[in-house]
Amino acid sequence: MKYTIAVVSILFATCMANTITFKDCGSVGAKVNSLDVMGCTEEPCHLVRGKNASISINYTATEDMTHPTNAIYGIIDGVQVKFPTAEDCCAIKNLNCPIKTGSTSTYTNSIFVATSYPKLTLVVKMAVLDDNKKDFLCVVFPAVIADS
């Protein structure tokens, strides 16, 4: 029974995530294979106020890394605004650490879209910084902050 529930949950999550168009914004330690935003059915993706936006990035590492950190921004009219997120990727387990060259894995994170955020169009920049604070992986994608 537990196995059946787990399989159904995974299938549901897979069906709800859609690969979306993204641009690599300077990844130096990984080749980004795909970007999925949970619940995104059209572009730009709607980030719903009062909810978490769950994002998964599948990548193949081209360098080793031991201490990756999160860097997530909304780019509004060319200005980067940092989204609040825990910094240490290993501590919050959104990456399997350490990362080894040649390994393929998935980076996952959630952005809480506060109800106080204004409704607007933006570009989301998601990056993982390497041990030298360079963009291990970096992607940007179009989004809208909306009520639904």
DSSP file (Angstrom, degrees, kcal/mol; ACC not computed):
  #  RESIDUE AA STRUCTURE BP1 BP2  ACC     N-H-->O    O-->H-N    N-H-->O    O-->H-N    TCO  KAPPA ALPHA  PHI   PSI    X-CA   Y-CA   Z-CA
    1    1 A M     >        0   0    0      0, 0.0     4,-2.2     0, 0.0     5,-0.2   0.000 360.0 360.0 360.0 -46.4    0.0    0.0    0.0
    2    2 A K  H  >  +     0   0    0      1,-0.2     4,-2.3     2,-0.2     5,-0.2   0.894 360.0  52.7 -61.4 -39.3    2.8    2.4    0.9
    3    3 A Y  H  > S+     0   0    0      1,-0.2     4,-2.4     2,-0.2    -1,-0.2   0.913 108.4  50.0 -62.4 -43.7    4.6    1.6   -2.3
    4    4 A T  H  > S+     0   0    0      1,-0.2     4,-2.5     2,-0.2    -2,-0.2   0.908 110.8  49.1 -62.5 -43.6    1.4    2.3   -4.4
    5    5 A I  H  X S+     0   0    0     -4,-2.2     4,-2.4     2,-0.2    -1,-0.2   0.903 111.3  50.2 -63.2 -41.7    0.9    5.7   -2.7
    6    6 A A  H  X S+     0   0    0     -4,-2.3     4,-2.3     2,-0.2    -2,-0.2   0.922 111.7  47.4 -63.5 -44.5    4.6    6.6   -3.3
    7    7 A V  H  X S+     0   0    0     -4,-2.4     4,-2.5     2,-0.2    -2,-0.2   0.922 112.8  48.4 -64.0 -44.8    4.4    5.7   -7.0
    8    8 A V  H  X S+     0   0    0     -4,-2.5     4,-2.4     1,-0.2    -1,-0.2   0.899 111.2  51.4 -62.7 -41.0    1.1    7.6   -7.5
    9    9 A S  H  X S+     0   0    0     -4,-2.4     4,-2.4     2,-0.2    -2,-0.2   0.915 110.9  47.4 -62.4 -43.9    2.6   10.7   -5.7
   10   10 A I  H  X S+     0   0    0     -4,-2.3     4,-2.4     2,-0.2    -2,-0.2   0.918 112.6  48.9 -65.0 -43.7    5.7   10.6   -7.9
   11   11 A L  H  X S+     0   0    0     -4,-2.5     4,-2.2     2,-0.2    -2,-0.2   0.899 111.5  49.8 -63.1 -40.5    3.6   10.3  -11.1
   12   12 A F  H  X S+     0   0    0     -4,-2.4     4,-1.7     2,-0.2    -2,-0.2   0.927 111.8  47.7 -62.8 -46.1    1.3   13.1  -10.0
   13   13 A A  H  X S+     0   0    0     -4,-2.4     4,-1.0     1,-0.2    -2,-0.2   0.890 111.5  51.0 -63.2 -39.7    4.3   15.4   -9.3
   14   14 A T  H  < S+     0   0    0     -4,-2.4     3,-0.5     1,-0.2    -1,-0.2   0.897 110.4  48.8 -65.0 -40.4    5.9   14.5  -12.6
   15   15 A C  H  < S+     0   0    0     -4,-2.2    -1,-0.2     1,-0.2    -2,-0.2   0.819 109.5  52.9 -69.1 -30.6    2.6   15.3  -14.5
   16   16 A M  H  < S+     0   0    0     -4,-1.7    23,-2.9    -5,-0.2     2,-0.4   0.655  97.9  76.4 -81.4 -16.3    2.3   18.6  -12.7
   17   17 A A  E  <  -A   38   0A   0     -4,-1.0     2,-0.4    -3,-0.5    21,-0.2  -0.789  64.2-167.2 -97.6 139.1    5.8   19.8  -13.6
   18   18 A N  E     -A   37   0A   0     19,-0.8    19,-1.3    -2,-0.4     2,-0.3  -0.979  25.3-117.9-127.1 136.9    6.5   21.0  -17.1
   19   19 A T  E     -A   36   0A   0     -2,-0.4     2,-0.3    17,-0.2    17,-0.2  -0.563  41.5-167.3 -68.2 130.8    9.8   21.6  -18.8
   20   20 A I        -     0   0    0     15,-2.3    15,-0.4    -2,-0.3     2,-0.3  -0.781  27.4 -88.4-121.2 165.5    9.9   25.3  -19.7
   21   21 A T        +     0   0    0     -2,-0.3     2,-0.3    13,-0.1    13,-0.0  -0.522  53.9 165.9 -71.7 133.2   12.1   27.5  -21.8
   22   22 A F        -     0   0    0     -2,-0.3     2,-0.4   119,-0.1   119,-0.2  -0.922  30.0-133.9-141.6 167.1   15.1   28.9  -20.0
   23   23 A K  E     -D  140   0B   0    117,-2.3   117,-2.1    -2,-0.3     2,-0.4  -0.993  22.5-125.0-124.6 132.7   18.4   30.6  -20.8
   24   24 A D  E     -D  139   0B   0     -2,-0.4   115,-0.3   115,-0.2     7,-0.0  -0.625  21.4-163.0 -72.2 130.1   21.7   29.6  -19.2
   25   25 A C        -     0   0    0    113,-2.0   114,-0.2    -2,-0.4    -1,-0.1  -0.084  67.0 -46.6-111.8  34.1   23.1   32.7  -17.6
   26   26 A G        -     0   0    0    112,-0.3   109,-0.2     1,-0.1     2,-0.2   0.758  65.7-177.6 115.4  32.4   26.7   31.7  -17.2
   27   27 A S        +     0   0    0    111,-0.4   109,-0.2     1,-0.2   110,-0.2  -0.432   5.3 174.6 -61.7 126.8   27.0   28.2  -15.7
   28   28 A V  S    S+     0   0    0    107,-3.0   108,-0.2    -2,-0.2    -1,-0.2   0.564  75.6  35.0-108.6 -13.8   30.7   27.4  -15.2
   29   29 A G  S    S+     0   0    0    107,-2.0    33,-3.5   106,-0.5    34,-1.0   0.352 115.4  38.4-123.8   5.3   30.4   24.1  -13.4
   30   30 A A  E     - B   0  61A   0    106,-0.7     2,-0.6    31,-0.3    31,-0.2  -0.998  62.6-131.1-154.9 152.3   27.4   22.4  -14.9
   31   31 A K  E     - B   0  60A   0     29,-2.8    29,-2.2    -2,-0.3     2,-0.5  -0.950  32.7-137.0-102.3 118.5   25.5   21.7  -18.1
   32   32 A V  E     + B   0  59A   0     -2,-0.6    27,-0.3    27,-0.2     3,-0.1  -0.652  23.8 179.9 -79.8 124.9   21.8   22.5  -17.5
   33   33 A N  E     -     0   0A   0     25,-2.9     2,-0.3    -2,-0.5    26,-0.2   0.829  60.5 -14.4 -93.6 -39.1   19.7   19.8  -19.1
   34   34 A S  E     - B   0  58A   0     24,-1.6    24,-1.9     2,-0.0     2,-0.4  -0.991  48.5-143.8-162.4 160.1   16.2   21.0  -18.1
   35   35 A L  E     - B   0  57A   0    -15,-0.4   -15,-2.3    -2,-0.3     2,-0.4  -0.999  17.6-171.8-131.1 126.8   14.2   23.3  -15.9
   36   36 A D  E     -AB  19  56A   0     20,-3.0    20,-2.7    -2,-0.4     2,-0.5  -0.972   7.7-165.6-122.3 135.0   10.8   22.3  -14.4
   37   37 A V  E >   -AB  18  55A   0    -19,-1.3     3,-2.1    -2,-0.4   -19,-0.8  -0.976  30.9-118.5-119.5 117.5    8.4   24.6  -12.6
   38   38 A M  E 3  S+A   17   0A   0     16,-2.7   -21,-0.3    -2,-0.5    16,-0.2  -0.296  95.3   5.7 -57.9 126.9    5.7   22.8  -10.7
   39   39 A G  T 3  S+     0   0    0    -23,-2.9     2,-0.7     1,-0.2    -1,-0.3   0.403  88.3 139.0  82.8  -2.6    2.2   23.8  -11.9
   40   40 A C    <   +     0   0    0     -3,-2.1    -1,-0.2   -24,-0.2    -3,-0.2  -0.666  14.9 162.4 -79.1 113.6    3.5   25.9  -14.8
   41   41 A T        +     0   0    0     -2,-0.7     2,-0.3     1,-0.2    -1,-0.2   0.528  64.2  20.0-108.9 -10.7    1.3   25.1  -17.8
   42   42 A E  S    S-     0   0    0      2,-0.1     4,-0.2   -24,-0.1    -1,-0.2  -0.982  91.3 -74.0-152.7 158.6    2.1   28.1  -19.9
   43   43 A E  S    S+     0   0    0     -2,-0.3     2,-0.1     2,-0.1   100,-0.1  -0.861 107.5  44.8-106.9 142.2    4.9   30.7  -20.3
   44   44 A P  S    S-     0   0    0      0, 0.0    99,-0.3     0, 0.0    -3,-0.1   0.517  99.4-124.9 -70.7 151.0    5.6   33.0  -18.6
   45   45 A C  E     -e  143   0B   0     97,-1.5    99,-2.7    -2,-0.1     2,-0.6  -0.388  17.1-126.8 -66.4 139.1    5.1   30.9  -15.5
   46   46 A H  E     -e  144   0B   0     -4,-0.2     2,-0.7    97,-0.2    99,-0.2  -0.798  15.5-160.1 -90.0 121.0    2.7   32.2  -12.9
   47   47 A L  E     -e  145   0B   0     97,-3.4    99,-2.1    -2,-0.6     2,-0.4  -0.909  22.3-139.0 -97.8 112.3    4.1   32.4   -9.5
   48   48 A V  E >   -e  146   0B   0     -2,-0.7     3,-1.7    97,-0.2    65,-0.4  -0.588  13.2-117.9 -86.1 126.8    1.1   32.5   -7.3
   49   49 A R  T 3  S+     0   0    0     97,-3.0    65,-0.2    -2,-0.4    66,-0.2  -0.334  99.2  24.3 -61.6 137.5    1.1   34.9   -4.3
   50   50 A G  T 3  S+     0   0    0     63,-4.4     2,-0.3     1,-0.3    -1,-0.3   0.473 111.7  86.0  86.4   3.6    0.8   33.2   -1.0
   51   51 A K  E <  S- C   0 113A   0     -3,-1.7    62,-2.7    62,-0.6     2,-0.3  -0.860  79.5-104.1-131.4 165.2    2.2   29.9   -2.3
   52   52 A N  E     - C   0 112A   0     -2,-0.3     2,-0.7    60,-0.2    60,-0.2  -0.709  22.2-145.9 -86.2 140.1    5.5   28.2   -2.9
   53   53 A A  E     - C   0 111A   0     58,-2.9    58,-2.3    -2,-0.3     2,-0.5  -0.945  18.4-153.9-103.1 113.0    6.9   28.0   -6.4
   54   54 A S  E     - C   0 110A   0     -2,-0.7   -16,-2.7   -16,-0.2     2,-0.4  -0.776  14.4-174.7 -95.1 128.7    8.7   24.7   -6.6
   55   55 A I  E     -BC  37 109A   0     54,-3.2    54,-2.2    -2,-0.5     2,-0.4  -0.961  10.4-168.6-128.5 137.8   11.5   24.5   -9.2
   56   56 A S  E     -BC  36 108A   0    -20,-2.7   -20,-3.0    -2,-0.4     2,-0.5  -0.991   1.5-167.9-127.3 133.8   13.7   21.6  -10.3
   57   57 A I  E     -BC  35 107A   0     50,-3.0    50,-3.0    -2,-0.4     2,-0.4  -0.972   9.1-154.2-123.1 116.9   16.9   21.9  -12.5
   58   58 A N  E     +BC  34 106A   0    -24,-1.9   -25,-2.9    -2,-0.5   -24,-1.6  -0.765  29.1 163.3 -88.3 133.5   18.4   18.8  -13.9
   59   59 A Y  E     -BC  32 105A   0     46,-2.6    46,-2.3    -2,-0.4     2,-0.5  -0.941  38.5-133.5-146.1 163.2   22.1   19.2  -14.6
   60   60 A T  E     -BC  31 104A   0    -29,-2.2   -29,-2.8    -2,-0.3    44,-0.2  -0.994  33.8-125.8-120.3 123.1   25.3   17.3  -15.3
   61   61 A A  E     -B   30   0A   0     42,-3.0    41,-2.9    -2,-0.5   -31,-0.3  -0.426  24.7-178.2 -72.1 137.8   28.3   18.5  -13.3
   62   62 A T  S    S+     0   0    0    -33,-3.5     2,-0.3    39,-0.2   -32,-0.2   0.297  73.1  34.2-113.9   4.3   31.5   19.6  -15.1
   63   63 A E  S    S-     0   0    0    -34,-1.0     2,-0.2    37,-0.1    -1,-0.1  -0.984  84.6-106.2-150.4 156.9   33.4   20.3  -11.9
   64   64 A D        +     0   0    0     -2,-0.3     2,-0.3    36,-0.1    36,-0.2  -0.520  38.3 179.3 -78.1 151.6   33.7   19.0   -8.4
   65   65 A M  B     +J   99   0C   0     34,-2.3    34,-3.0    -2,-0.2    65,-0.0  -0.973  22.7 177.5-155.7 141.9   32.1   21.1   -5.6
   66   66 A T  S    S+     0   0    0     -2,-0.3    -1,-0.1    32,-0.2    24,-0.1   0.695  79.2  37.7-114.9 -28.7   31.8   20.7   -1.8
   67   67 A H        +     0   0    0     32,-0.1    -1,-0.1    22,-0.1     2,-0.1  -0.528  69.5 175.8-128.7  66.5   30.0   23.8   -0.5
   68   68 A P        -     0   0    0      0, 0.0    21,-1.8     0, 0.0    22,-0.6  -0.401  10.4-161.3 -72.0 148.0   27.3   25.0   -2.9
   69   69 A T  E     -GF  88 129B   0     60,-1.7    60,-3.1    19,-0.2    19,-0.2  -0.958  17.0-115.4-129.9 150.4   25.2   28.0   -2.0
   70   70 A N  E     + F   0 128B   0     17,-2.5     2,-0.3    -2,-0.3    58,-0.2  -0.541  26.1 177.9 -80.8 145.0   21.8   29.2   -3.3
   71   71 A A  E     + F   0 127B   0     56,-2.1    56,-2.3    -2,-0.2     2,-0.4  -0.814   9.4 171.4-146.9 105.6   21.4   32.6   -5.1
   72   72 A I  E     + F   0 126B   0     11,-0.4    11,-2.9    -2,-0.3     2,-0.3  -0.967   5.4 172.2-123.9 129.9   17.8   33.3   -6.3
   73   73 A Y  E     -HF  82 125B   0     52,-2.8    52,-3.0    -2,-0.4     2,-0.5  -0.938  30.7-139.5-134.8 153.9   16.7   36.7   -7.7
   74   74 A G  E     -HF  81 124B   0      7,-2.9     7,-3.0    -2,-0.3     2,-0.7  -0.965  22.7-148.6-103.7 131.4   13.8   38.3   -9.4
   75   75 A I  E     +HF  80 123B   0     48,-3.4    48,-1.8    -2,-0.5     2,-0.5  -0.907  19.7 179.9-105.2 113.7   15.0   40.7  -12.1
   76   76 A I  E >  S-H   79   0B   0      3,-2.7     3,-2.0    -2,-0.7    46,-0.1  -0.957  70.9 -20.5-119.8 116.6   12.5   43.6  -12.3
   77   77 A D  T 3  S-     0   0    0     -2,-0.5    -1,-0.2     1,-0.3     3,-0.1   0.876 129.2 -51.1  50.7  41.0   13.2   46.3  -14.9
   78   78 A G  T 3  S+     0   0    0      1,-0.2     2,-0.5    -3,-0.1    -1,-0.3   0.406 114.6 117.3  82.9  -2.5   16.9   45.1  -15.0
   79   79 A V  E <   -H   76   0B   0     -3,-2.0    -3,-2.7     2,-0.0     2,-0.5  -0.874  61.1-134.8-103.9 127.4   17.3   45.3  -11.2
   80   80 A Q  E     -H   75   0B   0     -2,-0.5     2,-0.5    -5,-0.2    -5,-0.2  -0.680  20.0-171.8 -81.3 126.3   18.1   42.1   -9.3
   81   81 A V  E     -H   74   0B   0     -7,-3.0    -7,-2.9    -2,-0.5     2,-0.2  -0.984  23.8-126.0-118.8 121.1   16.0   41.6   -6.1
   82   82 A K  E     -H   73   0B   0     -2,-0.5    -9,-0.3    -9,-0.2   -11,-0.0  -0.469  14.5-141.3 -72.4 129.8   17.1   38.7   -3.9
   83   83 A F        -     0   0    0    -11,-2.9   -11,-0.4    -2,-0.2     2,-0.3  -0.718  31.7-105.6 -82.0 138.6   14.4   36.2   -3.0
   84   84 A P        +     0   0    0      0, 0.0    28,-0.4     0, 0.0     2,-0.3  -0.500  59.6 146.0 -66.4 129.4   14.8   35.0    0.6
   85   85 A T        -     0   0    0     -2,-0.3     2,-0.1   -15,-0.1   -13,-0.1  -0.979  55.5 -90.7-158.7 152.4   16.2   31.5    0.7
   86   86 A A        -     0   0    0     -2,-0.3   -16,-0.2     1,-0.1     6,-0.0  -0.452  35.6-146.2 -63.8 140.8   18.5   29.4    2.9
   87   87 A E  S    S+     0   0    0    -18,-0.1   -17,-2.5    -2,-0.1     2,-0.7   0.906  73.8  77.2 -80.7 -42.4   22.0   29.8    1.6
   88   88 A D  B  >  -G   69   0B   0    -19,-0.2     4,-1.7     1,-0.2   -19,-0.2  -0.592  56.3-168.9 -81.1 108.1   23.6   26.4    2.3
   89   89 A C  T  4>S+     0   0    0    -21,-1.8     5,-1.7    -2,-0.7     6,-0.8   0.850  87.0  50.5 -63.1 -35.9   22.5   23.9   -0.4
   90   90 A C  T >45S+     0   0    0    -22,-0.6     3,-0.6     3,-0.2    -1,-0.2   0.906 107.7  52.0 -71.6 -40.9   23.9   20.9    1.5
   91   91 A A  T 345S+     0   0    0      1,-0.2    -1,-0.2     2,-0.1    -2,-0.2   0.884 116.2  39.0 -65.0 -39.1   22.3   21.7    4.8
   92   92 A I  T 3<5S-     0   0    0     -4,-1.7    -1,-0.2    -6,-0.0    -2,-0.2   0.433 108.1-129.2 -93.6   2.3   18.8   22.1    3.3
   93   93 A K  T < 5 +     0   0    0     -3,-0.6    -3,-0.2    -4,-0.4    -4,-0.1   0.799  65.7 133.8  61.0  36.3   19.4   19.1    1.1
   94   94 A N  S   <S+     0   0    0     -5,-1.7    14,-1.7    -6,-0.2     2,-0.3   0.415  75.8  37.3 -93.0   4.2   18.4   20.6   -2.2
   95   95 A L  S    S-     0   0    0     -6,-0.8     2,-0.7    12,-0.2    -2,-0.1  -0.982  87.8-116.2-142.2 150.5   21.6   19.2   -3.7
   96   96 A N        -     0   0    0     -2,-0.3    -6,-0.1    10,-0.1    -7,-0.0  -0.811  52.7-116.9 -85.6 115.0   23.4   15.9   -3.1
   97   97 A C  S    S+     0   0    0     -2,-0.7     2,-0.1    -7,-0.1   -31,-0.1  -0.787  85.3  35.0-108.6 148.6   26.8   16.9   -1.7
   98   98 A P  S    S-     0   0    0      0, 0.0     2,-0.4     0, 0.0   -32,-0.2   0.680  81.1-144.9 -73.4 163.0   29.6   16.7   -2.5
   99   99 A I  B     -J   65   0C   0    -34,-3.0   -34,-2.3    -2,-0.1     2,-0.4  -0.810  12.3-156.4 -97.5 133.3   29.1   17.1   -6.3
  100  100 A K    >   -     0   0    0     -2,-0.4     3,-2.1   -36,-0.2   -39,-0.3  -0.882  27.0 -98.6-112.9 141.2   31.4   15.1   -8.5
  101  101 A T  T 3  S+     0   0    0     -2,-0.4   -39,-0.2     1,-0.3     3,-0.1  -0.272 109.4  22.4 -52.8 134.1   32.4   15.9  -12.1
  102  102 A G  T 3  S+     0   0    0    -41,-2.9    -1,-0.3     1,-0.3     2,-0.2   0.236  91.1 128.4  91.0 -13.3   30.3   13.8  -14.6
  103  103 A S    <   -     0   0    0     -3,-2.1   -42,-3.0   -43,-0.1     2,-0.5  -0.525  48.4-147.5 -78.5 143.8   27.4   13.2  -12.2
  104  104 A T  E     +C   60   0A   0    -44,-0.2     2,-0.3    -2,-0.2   -44,-0.2  -0.938  34.5 144.1-109.3 132.3   23.9   14.0  -13.3
  105  105 A S  E     -C   59   0A   0    -46,-2.3   -46,-2.6    -2,-0.5     2,-0.4  -0.855  43.3-105.0-152.1-177.2   21.5   15.2  -10.6
  106  106 A T  E     -C   58   0A   0     -2,-0.3     2,-0.5   -48,-0.2   -48,-0.2  -0.987  16.4-152.7-127.2 129.8   18.6   17.5   -9.8
  107  107 A Y  E     -C   57   0A   0    -50,-3.0   -50,-3.0    -2,-0.4     2,-0.4  -0.859  21.1-171.9 -94.2 129.5   18.7   20.8   -7.9
  108  108 A T  E     +C   56   0A   0    -14,-1.7     2,-0.3    -2,-0.5   -52,-0.2  -0.951  12.8 154.8-125.2 146.2   15.4   21.6   -6.2
  109  109 A N  E     -C   55   0A   0    -54,-2.2   -54,-3.2    -2,-0.4     2,-0.4  -0.980  27.1-138.7-159.7 161.2   14.2   24.7   -4.4
  110  110 A S  E     -C   54   0A   0     -2,-0.3     2,-0.5   -56,-0.2   -56,-0.2  -0.977   6.9-154.6-126.3 140.9   11.1   26.5   -3.6
  111  111 A I  E     -C   53   0A   0    -58,-2.3   -58,-2.9    -2,-0.4     2,-0.6  -0.966  15.6-140.1-111.7 123.4   10.4   30.2   -3.6
  112  112 A F  E     -C   52   0A   0     -2,-0.5     2,-1.0   -28,-0.4   -60,-0.2  -0.754  11.8-151.2 -83.2 124.2    7.7   31.5   -1.3
  113  113 A V  E     -C   51   0A   0    -62,-2.7   -63,-4.4    -2,-0.6   -62,-0.6  -0.819  17.9-143.4 -98.0  98.7    5.8   34.2   -3.2
  114  114 A A    >   -     0   0    0     -2,-1.0     3,-1.6   -65,-0.2   -63,-0.1  -0.229  15.2-125.0 -64.4 148.7    4.5   36.5   -0.4
  115  115 A T  T 3  S+     0   0    0      1,-0.3    -1,-0.1   -66,-0.2   -66,-0.1   0.712 110.5  65.0 -66.0 -19.0    1.1   38.0   -0.7
  116  116 A S  T 3  S+     0   0    0      2,-0.1    -1,-0.3     0, 0.0    -2,-0.1   0.622  77.6 104.6 -78.8 -12.7    2.8   41.4   -0.2
  117  117 A Y  S <  S-     0   0    0     -3,-1.6     2,-0.1     1,-0.1   -68,-0.1  -0.471  78.5-116.1 -67.9 138.0    4.7   41.0   -3.5
  118  118 A P        -     0   0    0      0, 0.0     2,-0.6     0, 0.0    27,-0.1  -0.387  28.0-103.5 -71.5 153.2    3.2   43.2   -6.2
  119  119 A K        +     0   0    0     -2,-0.1     2,-0.3    25,-0.1    27,-0.2  -0.682  68.9 129.4 -75.5 120.9    1.6   41.6   -9.3
  120  120 A L  E     - I   0 145B   0     25,-0.7    25,-3.0    -2,-0.6     2,-0.4  -0.984  59.2 -98.2-164.0 168.8    4.2   42.1  -12.1
  121  121 A T  E     + I   0 144B   0     -2,-0.3     2,-0.3    23,-0.2    23,-0.2  -0.806  50.0 154.4 -96.3 139.0    6.2   40.5  -14.8
  122  122 A L  E     - I   0 143B   0     21,-2.6    21,-2.7    -2,-0.4     2,-0.5  -0.917  43.2-112.4-151.3 174.5    9.8   39.5  -14.0
  123  123 A V  E     -FI  75 142B   0    -48,-1.8   -48,-3.4    -2,-0.3     2,-0.5  -0.984  29.5-142.3-114.1 129.1   12.7   37.3  -14.9
  124  124 A V  E     -FI  74 141B   0     17,-2.9    17,-1.8    -2,-0.5     2,-0.6  -0.798  11.8-162.4 -92.9 130.7   13.6   34.7  -12.3
  125  125 A K  E     -FI  73 140B   0    -52,-3.0   -52,-2.8    -2,-0.5     2,-0.5  -0.960   7.4-175.5-114.3 117.0   17.3   34.0  -11.9
  126  126 A M  E     +FI  72 139B   0     13,-2.6    13,-2.5    -2,-0.6     2,-0.3  -0.957  12.1 167.5-113.8 124.4   18.2   30.8  -10.1
  127  127 A A  E     -FI  71 138B   0    -56,-2.3   -56,-2.1    -2,-0.5     2,-0.5  -0.968  29.6-152.4-135.9 151.1   21.9   30.1   -9.4
  128  128 A V  E     -FI  70 137B   0      9,-2.5     8,-1.9    -2,-0.3     9,-1.5  -0.995  25.0-144.0-117.3 122.4   24.0   27.7   -7.4
  129  129 A L  E     -FI  69 135B   0    -60,-3.1   -60,-1.7    -2,-0.5     6,-0.2  -0.670  12.3-135.9 -89.8 141.3   27.3   29.3   -6.5
  130  130 A D    >   -     0   0    0      4,-3.1     3,-2.3    -2,-0.3   -65,-0.1  -0.099  41.6 -77.7 -84.2-172.9   30.4   27.1   -6.3
  131  131 A D  T 3  S+     0   0    0      1,-0.3    -1,-0.1     2,-0.1   -66,-0.1   0.716 135.2  47.7 -60.7 -21.4   33.2   27.0   -3.7
  132  132 A N  T 3  S-     0   0    0      2,-0.1    -1,-0.3     0, 0.0     3,-0.1   0.206 120.3-107.9-103.4  13.0   34.6   30.2   -5.3
  133  133 A K  S <  S+     0   0    0     -3,-2.3     2,-0.2     1,-0.3    -2,-0.1   0.739  77.3 133.4  64.9  26.7   31.2   32.0   -5.4
  134  134 A K  S    S-     0   0    0      1,-0.0    -4,-3.1    -6,-0.0     2,-1.3  -0.673  73.4 -84.9 -97.3 160.5   31.0   31.7   -9.2
  135  135 A D  E     + I   0 129B   0     -2,-0.2  -107,-3.0    -6,-0.2  -106,-0.5  -0.521  42.9 178.7 -70.8  95.5   27.9   30.5  -10.9
  136  136 A F  E    S-     0   0B   0     -8,-1.9  -107,-2.0    -2,-1.3  -106,-0.7   0.961  82.2  -2.0 -57.5 -52.1   28.2   26.7  -10.8
  137  137 A L  E    S+ I   0 128B   0     -9,-1.5    -9,-2.5  -110,-0.2     2,-0.3  -0.993  75.3 176.8-138.4 147.9   24.8   26.6  -12.5
  138  138 A C  E     + I   0 127B   0     -2,-0.3  -113,-2.0   -11,-0.2  -111,-0.4  -0.954   2.2 170.6-153.5 126.9   22.6   29.6  -13.5
  139  139 A V  E     -DI  24 126B   0    -13,-2.5   -13,-2.6    -2,-0.3     2,-0.4  -0.972  12.8-160.7-134.8 152.1   19.3   29.8  -15.4
  140  140 A V  E     +DI  23 125B   0   -117,-2.1  -117,-2.3    -2,-0.3   -15,-0.2  -0.976  13.8 172.3-127.8 147.0   16.8   32.6  -16.0
  141  141 A F  E     - I   0 124B   0    -17,-1.8   -17,-2.9    -2,-0.4     2,-0.2  -0.991  34.6-102.0-151.2 151.4   13.2   32.2  -17.1
  142  142 A P  E     + I   0 123B   0      0, 0.0   -97,-1.5     0, 0.0     2,-0.3  -0.464  45.5 166.3 -76.1 144.2   10.2   34.5  -17.5
  143  143 A A  E     -eI  45 122B   0    -21,-2.7   -21,-2.6   -99,-0.3     2,-0.4  -0.959  27.5-143.4-150.2 166.6    7.5   34.7  -14.9
  144  144 A V  E     -eI  46 121B   0    -99,-2.7   -97,-3.4    -2,-0.3     2,-0.6  -0.999  16.2-137.8-132.7 133.0    4.6   36.6  -13.6
  145  145 A I  E     +eI  47 120B   0    -25,-3.0   -25,-0.7    -2,-0.4     2,-0.3  -0.850  46.6 152.2 -89.4 122.6    3.6   37.2  -10.0
  146  146 A A  E     -e   48   0B   0    -99,-2.1   -97,-3.0    -2,-0.6    -2,-0.0  -0.841  59.7-110.8-144.1 173.5   -0.1   36.7   -9.9
  147  147 A D              0   0    0     -2,-0.3   -99,-0.1   -99,-0.2    -1,-0.0   0.626 360.0 360.0 -86.2 -15.0   -3.1   35.7   -7.8
  148  148 A S              0   0    0   -101,-0.1  -100,-0.1  -100,-0.0  -102,-0.1   0.304 360.0 360.0-160.7 360.0   -3.6   32.5   -9.8
